[in-house]
Amino acid sequence: MDVDLALPRSVVDALEDVVFATDPEGRLTFLNPAWTALTGHLPEESIGTPLADHVNVPEGRDLTGEARCLTAYGGVRWVDARVSSLPDGGRCGILADVTERRRAASRLAEAEARFRGAFDHAAIGMAIIATDGRPLRVNAALCELAGRHEGELLELTIAELTHPDDLAAELAHWERLVSGEIRDFEMDKRLLRPDGVLLWARQSTALVRGDDGAPLYAVSQLHDVTATRLAAERLARGVLHDHGTGLPGGELFADRLAQALARTRRSGRRVGVLRIRIQGASLEEAAARLAPVLRPGDTVARVGDDELGIMLDALHDDDEAQLVARRVEQALSGLRLRLGVATAGEGEGGADQLVAAAASHARLPEETRLQQDLRRALELEELRLAFQPVVALADGRIAGLEALVRWDDPRAGLRLPGEFLAAAGAAGLLEDFGEWVLRQSCRSLARWRAAGLANDLTVGVNLSAVELRRPDLADVVADALREAGLHPSSLRLEVAEDAIGPDRLPVLRSLARVGVSLAVDDFGAGAAALPYVTRVPALEEIKIDRTLVTAVAESREDAAVIAAVISLGRSLGVAVVAEGLESASEVRLLRDLGCTLGQGFWFGRPQPAAEVEQLLRRAAHGELGI
């Protein structure tokens, strides 16, 4: 029986779960490579044998549930089976290995038995929590603390029990705990009680791992510190906090820093200070964005009119301070700021010297500096266009051009998109960059046509996912064509496969109504559902992802996928372009598979407009031998 897979075979083969199919008699007709990892049998060994010889899936009906699987070594694995009937009487489905999950549940039951006595009767609130943050068991003291019955607590998550202002910090601790970065954490947080009473709890949480090092669950202890906390806050807020932001002020910051430096004599650890000068944003906003990335014990304070200070306590070394500084830069991405960091240990200076050293080291974060340079690049017209030819594989004639953006960085020279587009996205510049490329591409094509060149060529311009969310995109495209005096058929807009989905189809239809053609770029990466790709309006080209083209000579599988894409192109009546061609052998192989168009370094690297014009003149005189 042939199995019609919605995904390319390479994608099915890469799945960790077993995909299978049987004939009406229950004999296996298809298995992906995951079968070997599950059973120890090669797929070809098991094809033709009854599924029931391997997995105790009941015959003759659809089902979802756990089943036993026999391995080649006489062992048993447990699988989550999802089985459906096929029209011909056969069956197909997916088997997901859940053996380790069952073992973990068994280990958890044993641990619960050992903890039960002390756990249930402890005077402080206690909980056993799964790694996803859901309580597995709670004691009576915690129920009283939270003001909820046991059944209620077991249905809630950390997010539903923790005050929103404390949630980001706790989730950040949890992420570091489960990843192995820390073994435990302690924090004060507010509990959300159904009676509305404000209650502060000091929570100590430690992770329990199995023999193999994998995280099993966490044990949390919570006790009521409301009275102490509120009294301390009233005192500190009246004397030591900044009235405008509510953050600790400079006096409290200096006091905590002095205490931290004193502790270095006993601990041997180091203390760090970050000084952050912020423009164009409130200090409250910045402090809120910092909360998830700071460590327990770090202090954020207002130390100037537009400046925050962060005390980093108990550092292992200077590298840890630099790591926190990088996290701070990422958390404050998009803000204009200068940041300085300094560290000290025992006998290396007092609080004032450390604060001054951090201020003297202040600099623009690399990302912020890059974003500012990119804004300047637009203003000072430092962006450049390069064009790469799309070539007919049969005779080497130029069939089209793709426009690609470059940045002529005064400090670093010509930079490729991979070096700056991510920063442009973080700075909110992708719409501006995209519109610049669109208008300049249309103007270049108009100049070449006015010179009697490129009369039959179209220019391709890439659209980012950000641009596809632009409500006036169709108007911008139409205006660029009108400004250049070009017919809409002169322009081909290229959309990456992973940017295509049901929510993108309306904007693609609006572009089609303008009269431009569309192309699906990077096709074959498996990122978009085929039904949506085939529904792209005014589709003119499908461009095969370069990773498939590069591997085609060594992989029959990739060759089969490319052949299928070419066949799809024929059925849709669209051209198929192979991207990334870099050798004569790749050109011959793609041509033999039926591909008609190609693009890559073999035919020419992206070139400035002036060089493209010379290329088009040579082509017009029959002097081009690509």
N, C-alpha and C positions, 0 to 999 in steps of 0.2 A: 504493500500500500504506500502511495506517495503522500507525504505529509506537507501540506501547504503552510509554510511558516510565515507569519506576518513580519518577523524580523529577519535580517540577513542571517545566513547560516553561521557566519563568524560570531554574531552576537549570541545566538543560541548556544554555540559551543563554549562561549566564555562564561555562561551562567554557572554559579556555584550549585544551584539546585538541579536535580535530575529532571529532564524532559523525556517523556516516553510516549509511545503509541503502540496499540495492539491491533491484530486483525479480529474478525468476529469470533474466532475460536480462542481468543485470549493469548495468542502467541505474540511476542514482542516483535515489532517491525521497525522501530526507531528508538535510538538512545543517544543522548549527547555524552561527551567525555566525562561529565560529573558522575556517571554511573560507576566508573572505576574507583573514584575516591570513596563512594558510598559502599560498594559491595566487594571490591577487589577483583571483579571480573572486567575484562575488556568488553566494550560494546559489541564487537563482532563475535565474541564468544557467546553472548547471551541472546543475540538476535535469532529469532526462530524458536526460542524456548518459551514455555508458558510463564506469564507474569507471576502466576500463583506459586511457581517454584522458588521465587525470590522474595515476594512481598505478599503478606496475607490480606490483600485487598479483596473484599467480597465481590463476586461476579454479578454482572447484569444490572448494575445501578450506579447512578452518580453518587458521589459521597465527598465529604470533607471531614477529616479526622485523623487520628494517629493510627499507625499500623506498624507491625514488626517486619523487619527486613533481615534476611539471612545473608551473611557474608561468605566469601569464598574460604574464609579461615574457620568456619564453624561458629562464628560469633553472631551476636544480634545487635542491630542498630534500630533505633526508633525513628520513624519519619512522619512528618505531617503530610498526608496525602490529599491532593485535590484532583479528583477524577471526574471526567465528563464523557458522555457517550457520543460516538461519531455517527453520522447518518448511515454508514454501511454496516453498523452493528459492532464495530470496533470501539476502542476506548482510547483516550489520551489524557495526559495529566502531568502533574508536577509533584515530585517527592522532595521535601525539604528535611534535611537531617536535623532532628531535635534531640539526639541522644545526650549531648552535653547539657542541654537545658533540663532534661529529666534528672540527670545526675546532680546538677546544681540544686534542684529542688529537694533531692534526697539529702544532700549535705546540709541544706538549710534546715530541714526537719530535725536532723541530729543536733545541730547547734542550738536550735530552739529548745530542745529537750534539756540540754545542759544548763541553759540560761533561765529556764522557766521559773524555778523557785525564787531566786534572787530578783529576777526581772519583775515578776508580778507584784512582789511585796515591797519593792524599793520605795523610799520616802520621796525621791525626786522623780520627775517625769522621765520616762524612758521609751524609746521606740527602736524597732528594727526596721530599716528602710531599704527598699530595693534601689538599685543603681539608677533607676529612672525617676527616683524621688517619691515613690508611692509607699506609704507605711505598710509593712507586712504584719506587724504586731505592735501593740501599744499597751502600757500598763495603766492601772487605775489612777496613779498620781498624775499622769499626763492628761488623762481624760478630765480630771478636775481642773488642771491648769488651763486647758483649752476650752473648758466649758461645753464639752461635747461627749456624747455616748461613744463607746468603743466602735460600734458599727458605723457611726458617722465619720470618725477619724479615718477608718480604713478605706473609706470611699474618696478621701480627699488627697491632694498632692501638696508638695511644698508650696507651690504657687497659690493654692487656695487657703493655706494656713498662715502665710507670711504677709505682713503689711507690704503694700506695693513699694514703699520707699526703701525697704530693706531687701526686697526680693533680688534685685540685680546682683548685689554683693554676695548673697547666699548662693545663687546659681553659679557665680564665678568660682566660689570656693568649691562647690560640688564638681564643677568641670575639672578643676585642678586635682581634686581628690581622686576621682574616678580614673583620670589619665595617669595617675602615679606621680604627679609632680609634687604632691604633699601627701603625708600619711594621715594627718588629722587637721582639724581647724576648730577655732573657738570664736564665737561672735555673740554680740548682744542683738536681739531682734524683737520686734513687736509681733505678738500673735493676734490673728484675727479671730475674735470670739463672737459668737452669735448674739450675745447680750450687749455688744458695743463697748464693753469695759476695755480700757487701754492697759495692756499687760506686757511688761518687758520680761523676756526670758534670756538667761545666759545659756547658750547652746554649745555643748562640746560634742564633736562628731568625729568618729574614727572609722576607717574602712577595714573590713575583714576580707582577706583574700584566701583563695584556695591554695592547695599544695603547688599548683602549677602557676601561681602568681596572678591568676585572673580574679578580678573583683567579684565578690559574692554579694555582700550587702554592707550596710553601714549601721553602726550603733550610735544613737544620739541620746544625750542626757540633757535635760532642761530643768532649770530651777528659777523660781520667781525672784527677779532683782528689781521689781518695779519701784519699790519705795526708795532704795538706794539710788537708782538711776535718776528718778525724777528730782530727788533732792540735789544730786550733783549737777544736773542740768540747770536747775533754777539758779544755783550759785554761779556756775560757769557762764551761763547766758547773761547774767546781770553784770558780770565783772570782766570776763575774759573773751567774750564773743563779739564779733563785728555786728553792729546793729543792722546794717544794710543788707547783708547776705545771710546772716545767721551762722556763718562759718567761724571756727576758732580764729581769734585775732593774733596779732604779732606777739603779744605778751605770752599767751598760752602756747603758741608755737615754740617760742624761745625756751619756755620752761620744759616742755616735753623733749625738746632737742637736747637740753642740758642733762636731763635725766637719762636719755638714751645714751649719750656719750659717757656718762658715769657708769652705766651698765657694761660698757665695753671692757672695763678693767677686770670684771669677773667672767664675762662670757668669751672674750677674745674675738667677738664679732665686730663688724664695722657699721657705721651709721652714714646714711647719705641724705643729701638735700637736693631737691629739684626746685629751681626757680623758673616760673612760667609767666612771661609778660604777654597779655592777650589784648588784641585790638578788634573792635567790631563785633564783640559778643559779650554777654553778661558773664560775670564770674560764677553766678549760680548755675547757669547752663553748663559751663565748663566743668564745674565740680561734679554735677550730676553725671556727665559723660565719663568722668574719671572713676567713679565708684566701682564699676565692675572689673576694672583692670588692676586695681591696687590690692596689696596684700593685707591680711589681717594685721592690725597694729600700725599701719601707715597713717599719717595724719595730714589732712589737707587744710590749709589755713589761708586767710587773706593777709598778705604781708605788704600790700601797697594798693594804690588806687586802682591799678589795672593788673595786679600781679597776684598769683597764687604761689604758695610754698608747699612742698610735700616733703615730710620727713619720712625716710625709709629706715625703719628700725631693724636691728639684728641681721644685717647683710652677711652672707657667707664670704663674699669677695666683691671687688669692684665690678666684675662682669655682671653680677646680679643687678646692680644699680643701672647699668647700661641697658639691660633687658627691660627693666621697668620703664626706663626713659623711652625706649622704642614703643612699648605698649601705650604710653601716654601720648606719643606723637600720633599713633594710629587712632586712638580714641578721640583726639581733637582734630582729626583730619578735616580740612576745609576751613579751619579758623586761621586767622593771621596771628602768629605767635613767634616768640623767641624763647628758647629753652636752654637752661644751663644745669649741669649736674656736677656735684663734687662729693667726695667721700672722705671719711676720717676714721681712724681707730684710736686705740689708747695712746695718749701722749702726743697726738698729731694736731692739737689745736682745740680751741673752745668753740662754742656755738656761733659766736659772732664771726670768727674766721671762716667757719664752714659755710655760713650763709653768704659771706662776701665772695668766697671762692666760687660758689655756684653762680653768683651773678656775673663774675668775670668771665665765666666759660659760656655765657649765653650765646646762642647761635640760632639761626633759622633751621628747623628740621628739614631734612633732605626732601621729604615729600612736599612740604609747604613751599620750599624754595623752587622745586620743580614746577609746582602749580603756578606760582607767581611768574616764572619764566615763560610758561605756556600762555598765560594771559598776555604777557608782553609780546610773545611771538605773533599773536593775532593782530595786536595793535601796530607793531612795527613791520608787518608783512614778511615774517621770516619763514612762513610755510611755503613749501614747494610741491609741485606735482611731478610725478614720473609716470610714464605710460609703458605698459608691457603689451606687445602684440599677441593677439590670438590668431593662430595660423591654421590654414586648411592642410590637413595631413597628406592629402592626395598630391597636391602640387606646390605646397609651400607659399601660397599667396596669403597676404594679410587679410584676415576676415573681420577683424575688429580690434579694439584697443581697450585695455582696462586702466583706469586712473587710480593711482596710489599716492598717498600723501607722504611727504617727508618734512623734516624740520631742520632748517639750517641754523643750528645752535651756534651762537657766536663763540661759545667756550669750547664746545665738544665737536664742532663740525656737523656734517649731515647725519641725522639720526633717523632710524627706521621706526615704523609705527609701534613695534613691540617694546620700544624703549620709552614711549611717552603716552600712548593712548590710555593706559590704565590711570595714569595721573590726571590726564585730561578729563576722564570720566569722573574721578573723585572731585575734581574742581568744577564739575557741571558744565564742561566746555564742549562735549561731544556734539551737541546740536550746532554750535557755532562752527566747529571744525567741519562737520558734515556739509553744512550749507556753503562754506568756502570752497570745498572740493567740488561740489555740484556746480556752482557758478563758474569756477575757473575751468572745469572740464568742458562745459558748454562753450565758453569763450574760445578755448583752444581749438575745438572742433570747428567752430564757425570760421576762425582764421584760416585753418587748413583748407576748408571748402572754398573760401573766397579766393584762395591761391590756386584753385583748380585741383586740389588734392582731397583724398578721403571722401569723395562724393558718395561712395557706396558703403562706407564704414559707419559703424555705430561705436559710441564710447560707453564703457561700462563703469558705473559708480557704485561703490558699496554703501549699503545702508546699515547702520548699527541698530541694535535692539532699542536703544534709547531714542533714536530718530523715529522708529516705527511707532512710538507712543506719542509723537508730536501731533496734535490735533490739526495743525495747519500744513502738514507735510505736502499734501497734494497741491495746495496753493503755492508753496515755496518752489516746488518742482516746475509747475506751470510758469511761474514768474521767471525762473532762470532760463527756461527755453525761449520765452518771449523776449527777454532781454538780449539773448544771443542771436535771435532771428532764426532759430532752428525748428524744424518740424519735430513733434514728439517722438516719431519713429527713430530719430537719431540717437535717442538715449535709452540705455538698458540699465535698469536698477537691479543690483545684485543683493540678495537677502540670504544670510547664512541659514543652513538647515535648522540649527538649533534655535533660531528666532521665529520659526513658523509654528503657529498653533491656531486654535479656533478664535482667540481674541485678536489675532493679527489679520485675519482674512478681510474684515471691513476696510482697514486702511489700504490693504493691497488692492482691493476693488476700486477704491477711490483713485489710486495711482493709475490703474488700468484705464479708468474713464478719462484721465488726462491724455492718454494715447501712447504712453511709454510702454516698452516691453519689460518683462521681469525675468530674472534668472535665479535659480536656487544654487547657492554656493556651498562648498564643502559637503556635497552630498555623499552619503555612504558612511558617515561617522555614526549613524544610528541614533541621532539625537532627536529626530522628529518622526511622528507617525506618518506612514506613507499616505494615508487618506488625505491628510492636510496638504502634503506636498503636491499631490495630483490636483488639488482644488485651487492652486495658485492661479489667479486670472492672468491673461496675457502672457503666459509662460512661454519663453522663447528658447531658453537654454537651461540645461542641468550641468553643473560643473562638478566633476568627480573629485572627491577629497584627495589631496596629494598623498596622504598616508597610504591609501589603497594603491595609487599609481606607483609609488616608490617600491612597494612590496610585491607588485604583480609578477615580476620575473621569478621570484622565489616561491610564490604561494599560488597553488592552483585554486585555493579557496578564494583569494582576492581576485584572481582572474575571472572566476565564475561570478563573483559579485559584480565586477565591472561589466561583464557580458550581460548580466541581468539589467543593469542600469541602462546600458545601450539599447537593450530590447525595450525597456520602459520608455526611453526617449522616442524610439520609433513609433510605439503605440500611441504616444501622446502627440506625435508630430512636432517634436522639438529637437534642437541640436544638442549634442552631448560634447562637452569640452573636458579633456583630460588635463588637470593642473599638475604642475611640478615636474614636467618632462625635462630630464637632464642628460639623456644619452640617446644615440641613434637606435640602440636596441629597444629602449622603451617606446620610441616613436613607432618602430616597425611593429612591435607587439600590440600596441594600442590600435594601430591602423588595421592589423590583421583581425583584431577582435570586432572591428566595425565602427570604431570611433572616427569621427570625421574632423574634429577640431582639437587643437592642442595649444598649451601655453606653458612656458617654463624657460629656464636658463639656456636650454639647448637652442631655442630660437632667438633668445635675446633677453638680457636683463632689463628691468624697468629703466627707462631713459628720460632725460628732461625733454621738454616740448621742442626745443630747438633741434635736438638730435633726431627726434621722431619725425620732424618735418623733412630732414634730409633723407631719412629712411623712406618716407612716403614718396619723395621725388625720385629716388632710385627705383622704387617699385613701379612708379608711373612710366619710367623709361625701360622697364623690363630688365633692370640691372640687378635686381634683388634675387639672391640665391639662398634663401633660408632653408 
